[in-house]
């Protein structure tokens, strides 16, 4: 037993959790390096609030991962406690038994991850098995609990998580993805069921499922991580640290209320942001990047925001309140730029840009290949092609057809790890022209000259930088223009004019130009 314990915590062998594959689109496993970075933050916050004490040397502190998958958080916590408690509890066997029975707890999200987590923490898929490093458990689960839950179907949807009954009302014995923590009216009741009535956790930490595994994907899938955040807060821990997609900063399906809650919650003490694709989770494409936050029950003040690129801190960490704007501006250095722009109290482009489907025509609208023979043909900018439609086939905004218009695509983004354009090449559409849902009408004008000036304005790095502050995914809908001033188009605006108008410093100009690539005007006849 002693040899097995020593081997378990010596860390001499390659770490299998660094290369394990994710099981499904809602089960993103956390690299050990990221888990340890979060645990370092917990330890620093604990020391700051406890006179410099070492959290890993306190045998009374309790930890919970309420959505454990690989067990990496629980394993790394256990390793730290084994080292930290050595002086207080010299006997390794007794120390490990105490840590695993009294301090480290988990709730698995599926039966498979329960087995995996137990294997990571206890070195045995059964906590009471002969190979387990803990001798005190009398049941197989130990302190890594899993009991299957069922969705509560109402009108074809789960009343707890919003899952589709059609997709997830499965046969008995099948995985339903009805995660325990968010399928209860009272999370405290779940904790009592799993670990006893008087169980209270000092630290809750983990990486919850991000979205429902019910057929959606990418930005169109229904996010559920916000439900886990709310449930974890309801358990009233001293510290809560969780990884989430960063999409909630400025967008995300159904996340408006959650964003408002997070921005106004002054208990969020730290936020570490990974905007670069694949940076935090190699090989996992999460549009908009990911981040983790540290929430402290007794904190009431600004949040320390830090950006990470290629695994290293970049820029200057800043202590700031997150509710200065209606979205979270993720770059600290961008905040004073935006403040200078808003200080002029100018109208913004979201009032000018159209909503989706500006002429009532869906993206898959085919149209005709030619306007020949039509009574009143309208030339149509469709999905990467030109089509034609009768004027009376346009159901909304028919009066726009005879304006000069500037179009931009409703989706803009590439598979690059870092986006640098943020907006598609503006297209000038003249009188007698319209578009499908592929495009938005970014502006309407009485003359070609105004439309051309406006298109040039949209191409500036300044405008696209302000768009970047609200653009969390590939979607470039009307709201991403809400920080962009709506300037008069009776003159042309170039970069130097804009930098001077808002009194930007050399460093601020350098930030804009490092963030946004130049966009040249298209050659005549180029593009659709």
PLY file of the C-alpha trace (Angstrom):
ply
format ascii 1.0
element vertex 528
property float x
property float y
property float z
element edge 527
property int vertex1
property int vertex2
end_header
0.00 0.00 0.00
2.76 2.47 0.91
4.52 1.85 -2.40
1.29 2.35 -4.29
0.59 5.62 -2.46
4.09 6.90 -3.11
3.86 6.10 -6.80
0.43 7.72 -7.08
1.71 11.09 -5.86
5.27 11.08 -7.14
4.24 12.06 -10.69
7.05 10.15 -12.41
4.96 8.74 -15.24
3.53 10.70 -18.19
0.16 12.23 -17.32
-2.61 10.48 -19.24
-4.97 13.42 -18.59
-2.86 15.67 -20.83
-3.82 13.68 -23.90
-7.24 12.18 -23.19
-9.85 12.90 -25.85
-13.14 14.67 -25.12
-16.15 12.36 -25.08
-18.75 14.68 -26.62
-19.40 18.31 -27.45
-20.46 19.04 -23.86
-17.59 17.19 -22.18
-14.43 19.26 -22.65
-11.67 17.87 -20.45
-9.43 20.33 -18.65
-5.66 20.16 -19.19
-3.83 19.69 -15.87
-1.81 22.85 -16.47
-4.97 24.96 -16.64
-6.46 23.25 -13.58
-3.30 24.03 -11.63
-3.36 27.65 -12.73
-6.87 27.97 -11.31
-5.81 26.26 -8.09
-2.90 28.70 -7.77
-5.45 31.51 -7.92
-7.54 29.89 -5.20
-4.46 29.51 -2.99
-3.45 33.16 -3.47
-6.97 34.37 -2.66
-7.13 32.15 0.43
-3.78 33.43 1.69
-4.83 37.05 1.11
-7.95 36.55 3.20
-6.39 34.34 5.89
-3.26 36.15 6.96
-1.01 34.37 4.51
-2.09 30.85 5.50
-1.52 27.95 3.12
-4.85 26.45 2.09
-3.14 23.13 1.34
-1.97 22.87 4.95
-5.49 23.17 6.36
-7.12 19.80 7.01
-10.58 21.34 7.51
-11.02 22.95 4.07
-13.50 21.15 1.80
-13.44 21.08 -2.00
-16.11 20.15 -4.54
-16.05 19.66 -8.29
-19.80 19.42 -8.99
-19.38 18.47 -12.66
-16.29 16.33 -12.67
-15.27 14.57 -15.85
-11.64 13.40 -15.91
-11.19 14.09 -12.20
-8.24 16.39 -12.88
-9.27 19.07 -10.38
-9.84 16.55 -7.61
-6.60 14.77 -8.37
-4.53 17.96 -8.35
-6.20 19.16 -5.15
-5.42 15.83 -3.52
-1.77 16.00 -4.57
-1.43 19.49 -3.12
-3.08 18.49 0.15
-0.87 15.42 0.44
2.19 17.69 0.31
0.72 20.52 2.38
-0.47 18.36 5.28
2.69 16.33 5.63
3.89 18.12 8.77
0.50 17.94 10.48
-0.17 14.34 9.42
3.16 12.57 8.83
1.67 9.13 8.15
0.97 9.03 4.40
-1.77 6.43 4.67
-3.67 8.32 7.34
-3.15 11.58 5.46
-4.54 10.21 2.21
-7.48 8.57 3.98
-8.33 11.87 5.66
-8.04 13.95 2.48
-10.15 11.62 0.36
-12.87 10.99 2.94
-13.11 14.44 4.55
-11.89 17.07 2.08
-12.22 16.12 -1.61
-15.63 15.57 -3.21
-17.04 15.36 -6.71
-20.30 14.96 -8.61
-19.80 13.26 -11.96
-21.79 14.30 -15.02
-22.17 10.77 -16.46
-21.59 7.21 -15.31
-18.54 6.98 -17.56
-16.93 10.14 -16.19
-17.64 8.93 -12.66
-15.54 5.84 -13.35
-12.84 7.95 -15.00
-12.72 10.45 -12.14
-12.49 7.71 -9.52
-9.69 6.12 -11.46
-7.84 9.46 -11.52
-8.34 10.20 -7.82
-8.49 6.80 -6.11
-6.36 4.91 -8.66
-9.33 2.56 -8.93
-12.68 2.84 -10.67
-14.21 1.62 -7.39
-13.37 3.68 -4.30
-13.64 0.60 -2.06
-11.76 -1.69 -4.44
-8.56 -3.51 -3.58
-6.47 -1.12 -5.70
-7.91 2.05 -4.18
-5.38 4.24 -2.36
-8.04 5.04 0.26
-8.80 2.31 2.81
-11.80 3.95 4.50
-14.52 3.79 1.86
-17.12 1.09 2.26
-19.04 1.86 -0.93
-17.84 1.85 -4.51
-18.58 5.53 -5.22
-16.51 6.98 -2.41
-16.88 10.76 -2.50
-17.29 10.93 -6.28
-21.05 10.65 -6.57
-23.22 9.89 -9.56
-26.87 9.01 -9.78
-28.70 9.21 -13.13
-31.30 11.95 -13.39
-34.22 12.43 -15.75
-35.34 15.53 -17.58
-38.64 17.13 -16.60
-40.52 17.41 -19.89
-42.97 20.26 -20.37
-44.18 21.09 -23.85
-41.36 19.16 -25.48
-38.60 20.84 -23.45
-36.95 20.15 -20.12
-38.14 22.69 -17.57
-34.70 22.69 -15.93
-32.22 22.86 -18.82
-34.33 23.41 -21.95
-33.25 20.14 -23.60
-35.28 18.83 -26.52
-37.53 15.92 -25.57
-37.31 14.65 -29.13
-33.52 14.43 -28.91
-32.95 13.31 -25.34
-36.00 11.35 -24.21
-34.09 8.11 -24.53
-34.59 4.49 -23.61
-33.92 3.38 -20.04
-30.23 2.88 -19.45
-29.17 5.43 -22.10
-27.28 8.60 -21.17
-29.76 11.48 -20.93
-27.35 14.34 -20.09
-29.71 15.39 -17.30
-26.93 16.79 -15.13
-27.69 16.50 -11.44
-26.64 19.98 -10.28
-29.02 21.74 -12.67
-31.91 19.26 -12.46
-33.05 20.11 -8.97
-35.10 22.92 -7.47
-32.57 23.33 -4.67
-28.87 22.48 -5.19
-28.41 22.20 -1.41
-30.85 19.27 -1.42
-28.66 17.51 -3.98
-25.59 18.00 -1.78
-27.48 16.60 1.20
-28.52 13.58 -0.86
-25.00 12.95 -2.08
-22.85 13.76 0.95
-25.05 14.39 3.99
-27.24 17.12 5.43
-24.48 19.15 7.09
-22.05 19.27 4.15
-20.80 22.77 3.27
-17.99 23.42 0.80
-15.32 26.07 1.13
-14.14 25.80 -2.49
-16.13 24.84 -5.59
-14.08 24.52 -8.75
-14.44 22.91 -12.16
-15.23 23.00 -15.84
-18.97 22.44 -16.49
-20.64 21.17 -19.66
-20.96 24.13 -22.02
-23.99 23.23 -24.12
-26.73 20.68 -24.59
-25.80 17.55 -26.47
-29.13 17.52 -28.30
-28.20 18.19 -31.90
-27.14 21.83 -31.78
-23.59 22.85 -32.50
-21.32 25.86 -32.28
-22.90 29.21 -31.55
-26.38 27.82 -32.40
-26.32 25.22 -29.61
-28.12 26.02 -26.39
-25.61 27.05 -23.69
-26.09 25.59 -20.21
-22.90 26.61 -18.41
-24.70 29.63 -16.96
-27.06 27.25 -15.15
-24.10 25.58 -13.45
-22.66 28.95 -12.39
-25.96 29.95 -10.78
-26.36 26.58 -9.05
-22.80 26.68 -7.72
-23.30 30.19 -6.31
-26.49 28.97 -4.62
-24.34 26.53 -2.60
-22.67 29.57 -0.98
-19.01 28.51 -1.09
-16.26 30.83 0.10
-14.60 30.56 -3.32
-15.93 29.54 -6.72
-13.75 29.16 -9.80
-15.15 27.94 -13.11
-14.14 27.76 -16.76
-16.72 28.93 -19.31
-16.74 29.95 -22.96
-16.11 33.70 -23.20
-19.10 34.12 -25.50
-21.15 35.46 -22.61
-18.96 38.59 -22.52
-20.84 40.15 -25.42
-23.27 37.66 -26.92
-24.43 34.08 -26.77
-27.82 32.51 -27.22
-30.08 33.34 -24.27
-27.24 34.76 -22.18
-28.37 38.39 -21.79
-29.61 37.96 -18.21
-26.58 35.92 -17.23
-24.21 38.54 -18.65
-26.02 41.25 -16.71
-25.76 39.21 -13.50
-22.04 38.56 -13.94
-21.14 42.14 -14.84
-22.98 43.50 -11.80
-21.69 40.87 -9.36
-18.84 42.59 -7.51
-17.92 39.29 -5.89
-16.20 38.31 -9.14
-12.65 39.03 -7.99
-10.60 37.79 -10.94
-11.11 36.91 -14.59
-8.49 35.25 -16.80
-9.33 35.33 -20.50
-8.00 33.15 -23.36
-9.29 34.82 -26.54
-7.14 32.77 -28.93
-8.69 29.67 -30.45
-7.18 26.41 -29.12
-5.04 28.28 -26.56
-6.62 26.95 -23.36
-7.90 23.70 -24.86
-5.61 22.43 -27.64
-7.61 20.87 -30.45
-11.00 22.09 -29.18
-12.65 24.78 -31.31
-14.56 27.15 -29.02
-15.42 30.31 -30.94
-14.67 33.43 -28.93
-12.22 31.60 -26.66
-12.65 30.60 -23.04
-12.03 32.15 -19.65
-12.21 31.33 -16.00
-13.33 33.48 -13.12
-12.74 33.51 -9.39
-15.78 34.44 -7.32
-15.25 35.25 -3.65
-18.21 35.33 -1.29
-16.69 38.06 0.87
-15.30 40.21 -1.96
-17.05 43.45 -2.89
-14.93 45.43 -5.29
-13.30 45.55 -8.71
-12.25 42.50 -10.69
-8.66 41.78 -11.72
-8.77 41.10 -15.48
-5.88 39.39 -17.27
-5.60 38.37 -20.92
-3.57 35.30 -21.94
-2.06 34.55 -25.35
-0.10 31.40 -26.14
-0.25 30.50 -22.48
1.40 33.70 -21.28
-0.02 36.90 -19.74
-0.18 39.83 -22.17
-0.86 43.47 -21.51
-1.25 44.88 -18.05
-3.67 43.26 -15.60
-6.25 45.78 -14.46
-8.48 46.13 -11.43
-11.78 47.32 -12.85
-15.50 47.00 -12.36
-17.03 44.89 -15.11
-20.29 46.82 -15.42
-18.88 49.95 -17.01
-20.54 48.91 -20.28
-23.43 46.63 -21.20
-20.93 44.03 -22.42
-17.57 42.96 -21.03
-14.75 44.70 -22.88
-12.14 41.97 -22.64
-8.98 44.00 -23.40
-8.01 46.26 -20.52
-6.20 48.66 -22.83
-9.34 49.03 -24.97
-11.40 50.49 -22.13
-9.91 54.02 -22.20
-10.27 54.10 -26.00
-13.96 53.31 -25.72
-14.37 55.83 -22.94
-12.93 58.56 -25.19
-15.33 57.61 -27.97
-18.37 57.56 -25.70
-17.43 60.85 -24.06
-18.68 62.64 -27.20
-22.19 61.19 -26.77
-22.66 60.59 -30.49
-25.36 58.37 -32.01
-24.17 54.87 -32.89
-24.47 52.68 -35.94
-26.75 50.06 -34.38
-29.56 52.55 -35.03
-28.66 52.60 -38.73
-27.85 48.93 -39.41
-30.75 46.67 -40.31
-31.91 43.60 -38.42
-31.51 40.15 -39.96
-33.38 39.32 -43.16
-33.65 42.98 -44.25
-35.86 42.24 -47.29
-37.63 39.19 -45.89
-35.62 36.76 -48.03
-33.94 33.81 -46.30
-30.35 32.76 -46.93
-31.52 29.74 -48.94
-33.71 31.83 -51.25
-32.77 30.83 -54.80
-34.29 33.46 -57.08
-33.78 33.50 -60.82
-30.52 33.47 -62.74
-31.63 36.39 -64.88
-34.08 39.26 -64.72
-35.03 38.82 -68.36
-38.77 38.52 -68.78
-39.59 39.88 -65.34
-42.09 42.71 -64.99
-40.10 44.62 -62.38
-36.82 42.81 -61.72
-34.65 43.44 -58.65
-31.02 42.40 -58.70
-30.31 40.35 -55.61
-27.11 39.86 -53.63
-27.52 36.28 -52.45
-25.12 33.80 -50.85
-21.89 34.41 -52.81
-23.84 34.92 -56.04
-26.19 37.23 -57.90
-29.84 36.31 -58.39
-33.01 38.08 -59.50
-36.46 38.46 -58.00
-39.65 40.26 -58.92
-40.12 43.44 -56.88
-43.45 42.20 -55.55
-41.59 39.13 -54.21
-39.94 41.36 -51.62
-42.10 41.34 -48.52
-40.52 44.00 -46.29
-38.65 47.30 -46.67
-39.64 47.62 -50.31
-38.91 51.36 -50.15
-35.22 50.55 -49.48
-34.81 48.96 -52.90
-34.45 52.36 -54.60
-31.88 53.69 -52.11
-28.13 53.45 -52.33
-27.18 50.79 -49.79
-24.04 49.45 -48.13
-24.20 45.72 -47.37
-22.11 43.62 -45.00
-22.35 39.90 -44.34
-24.24 38.83 -41.22
-21.49 36.31 -40.49
-17.82 37.21 -40.60
-14.98 35.05 -39.35
-12.44 32.50 -40.39
-10.91 29.40 -38.89
-7.88 31.46 -37.83
-6.91 31.23 -34.18
-7.18 35.02 -33.81
-9.65 37.12 -35.79
-8.17 40.27 -37.32
-10.79 41.58 -39.79
-14.07 41.55 -37.74
-16.17 42.76 -40.67
-16.62 41.63 -44.27
-15.76 43.82 -47.24
-18.66 46.29 -47.56
-20.66 46.02 -50.80
-22.35 48.97 -52.44
-25.79 48.11 -53.77
-27.51 50.65 -55.94
-31.15 51.48 -56.66
-32.99 48.43 -57.93
-30.88 46.04 -55.82
-31.60 44.09 -52.62
-30.16 41.15 -50.67
-31.00 37.93 -48.88
-30.48 37.17 -45.20
-26.79 36.51 -45.91
-26.31 40.28 -45.65
-27.35 43.17 -43.48
-28.08 46.62 -44.82
-25.43 48.53 -42.90
-26.64 51.90 -44.19
-28.92 53.60 -46.75
-28.15 56.83 -48.61
-29.51 59.17 -51.21
-26.32 59.22 -53.29
-23.53 56.91 -54.39
-20.95 59.33 -52.99
-22.36 59.02 -49.46
-22.53 55.23 -49.76
-18.90 55.08 -50.88
-17.77 57.28 -47.99
-19.70 55.09 -45.57
-18.16 51.91 -46.99
-14.73 53.48 -46.59
-15.60 54.39 -43.00
-16.54 50.76 -42.25
-13.23 49.62 -43.72
-11.21 51.70 -41.25
-9.34 49.91 -38.52
-10.90 52.29 -36.01
-14.45 51.17 -36.80
-13.57 47.50 -36.95
-11.71 47.75 -33.65
-14.85 49.10 -31.98
-16.83 46.27 -33.59
-14.33 43.77 -32.20
-15.15 44.86 -28.65
-18.69 43.48 -29.02
-18.13 40.65 -31.48
-17.90 37.41 -29.48
-18.46 34.96 -32.36
-18.62 34.90 -36.15
-21.99 36.63 -36.07
-21.79 40.31 -37.05
-25.34 41.31 -36.27
-26.65 44.81 -35.63
-25.68 44.91 -31.96
-21.93 44.61 -32.72
-22.10 48.14 -34.19
-23.29 49.65 -30.90
-19.94 51.21 -30.00
-19.34 52.74 -33.47
-20.17 56.46 -33.83
-22.63 57.31 -36.57
-20.74 60.19 -38.14
-22.11 62.38 -40.94
-21.16 61.15 -44.41
-20.93 64.61 -45.96
-17.16 64.12 -45.87
-14.68 61.28 -46.02
-13.21 59.86 -42.79
-9.77 58.29 -42.80
-7.82 56.74 -39.93
-5.90 59.89 -39.06
-9.12 61.93 -38.91
-10.66 59.45 -36.51
-7.60 59.12 -34.29
-7.44 62.91 -34.01
-11.20 63.31 -33.42
-11.05 61.02 -30.38
-7.63 62.18 -29.19
-6.06 58.73 -29.19
-2.52 58.36 -27.94
0.29 56.68 -29.86
-0.07 53.59 -27.68
-3.81 53.43 -28.30
-3.31 53.77 -32.05
-0.68 51.03 -31.89
-3.14 48.74 -30.09
-5.80 49.28 -32.76
-3.37 48.65 -35.58
-1.94 45.55 -33.91
-5.46 44.15 -33.40
-7.02 44.91 -36.79
-5.58 44.22 -40.21
-6.00 46.87 -42.93
-8.84 46.38 -45.41
-8.31 47.72 -48.91
-11.13 48.95 -51.12
-12.08 46.31 -53.71
-11.13 46.71 -57.32
-14.02 47.68 -59.63
-16.12 44.58 -60.33
-14.39 42.53 -57.65
-16.52 40.26 -55.43
-20.26 39.74 -55.35
0 1
1 2
2 3
3 4
4 5
5 6
6 7
7 8
8 9
9 10
10 11
11 12
12 13
13 14
14 15
15 16
16 17
17 18
18 19
19 20
20 21
21 22
22 23
23 24
24 25
25 26
26 27
27 28
28 29
29 30
30 31
31 32
32 33
33 34
34 35
35 36
36 37
37 38
38 39
39 40
40 41
41 42
42 43
43 44
44 45
45 46
46 47
47 48
48 49
49 50
50 51
51 52
52 53
53 54
54 55
55 56
56 57
57 58
58 59
59 60
60 61
61 62
62 63
63 64
64 65
65 66
66 67
67 68
68 69
69 70
70 71
71 72
72 73
73 74
74 75
75 76
76 77
77 78
78 79
79 80
80 81
81 82
82 83
83 84
84 85
85 86
86 87
87 88
88 89
89 90
90 91
91 92
92 93
93 94
94 95
95 96
96 97
97 98
98 99
99 100
100 101
101 102
102 103
103 104
104 105
105 106
106 107
107 108
108 109
109 110
110 111
111 112
112 113
113 114
114 115
115 116
116 117
117 118
118 119
119 120
120 121
121 122
122 123
123 124
124 125
125 126
126 127
127 128
128 129
129 130
130 131
131 132
132 133
133 134
134 135
135 136
136 137
137 138
138 139
139 140
140 141
141 142
142 143
143 144
144 145
145 146
146 147
147 148
148 149
149 150
150 151
151 152
152 153
153 154
154 155
155 156
156 157
157 158
158 159
159 160
160 161
161 162
162 163
163 164
164 165
165 166
166 167
167 168
168 169
169 170
170 171
171 172
172 173
173 174
174 175
175 176
176 177
177 178
178 179
179 180
180 181
181 182
182 183
183 184
184 185
185 186
186 187
187 188
188 189
189 190
190 191
191 192
192 193
193 194
194 195
195 196
196 197
197 198
198 199
199 200
200 201
201 202
202 203
203 204
204 205
205 206
206 207
207 208
208 209
209 210
210 211
211 212
212 213
213 214
214 215
215 216
216 217
217 218
218 219
219 220
220 221
221 222
222 223
223 224
224 225
225 226
226 227
227 228
228 229
229 230
230 231
231 232
232 233
233 234
234 235
235 236
236 237
237 238
238 239
239 240
240 241
241 242
242 243
243 244
244 245
245 246
246 247
247 248
248 249
249 250
250 251
251 252
252 253
253 254
254 255
255 256
256 257
257 258
258 259
259 260
260 261
261 262
262 263
263 264
264 265
265 266
266 267
267 268
268 269
269 270
270 271
271 272
272 273
273 274
274 275
275 276
276 277
277 278
278 279
279 280
280 281
281 282
282 283
283 284
284 285
285 286
286 287
287 288
288 289
289 290
290 291
291 292
292 293
293 294
294 295
295 296
296 297
297 298
298 299
299 300
300 301
301 302
302 303
303 304
304 305
305 306
306 307
307 308
308 309
309 310
310 311
311 312
312 313
313 314
314 315
315 316
316 317
317 318
318 319
319 320
320 321
321 322
322 323
323 324
324 325
325 326
326 327
327 328
328 329
329 330
330 331
331 332
332 333
333 334
334 335
335 336
336 337
337 338
338 339
339 340
340 341
341 342
342 343
343 344
344 345
345 346
346 347
347 348
348 349
349 350
350 351
351 352
352 353
353 354
354 355
355 356
356 357
357 358
358 359
359 360
360 361
361 362
362 363
363 364
364 365
365 366
366 367
367 368
368 369
369 370
370 371
371 372
372 373
373 374
374 375
375 376
376 377
377 378
378 379
379 380
380 381
381 382
382 383
383 384
384 385
385 386
386 387
387 388
388 389
389 390
390 391
391 392
392 393
393 394
394 395
395 396
396 397
397 398
398 399
399 400
400 401
401 402
402 403
403 404
404 405
405 406
406 407
407 408
408 409
409 410
410 411
411 412
412 413
413 414
414 415
415 416
416 417
417 418
418 419
419 420
420 421
421 422
422 423
423 424
424 425
425 426
426 427
427 428
428 429
429 430
430 431
431 432
432 433
433 434
434 435
435 436
436 437
437 438
438 439
439 440
440 441
441 442
442 443
443 444
444 445
445 446
446 447
447 448
448 449
449 450
450 451
451 452
452 453
453 454
454 455
455 456
456 457
457 458
458 459
459 460
460 461
461 462
462 463
463 464
464 465
465 466
466 467
467 468
468 469
469 470
470 471
471 472
472 473
473 474
474 475
475 476
476 477
477 478
478 479
479 480
480 481
481 482
482 483
483 484
484 485
485 486
486 487
487 488
488 489
489 490
490 491
491 492
492 493
493 494
494 495
495 496
496 497
497 498
498 499
499 500
500 501
501 502
502 503
503 504
504 505
505 506
506 507
507 508
508 509
509 510
510 511
511 512
512 513
513 514
514 515
515 516
516 517
517 518
518 519
519 520
520 521
521 522
522 523
523 524
524 525
525 526
526 527
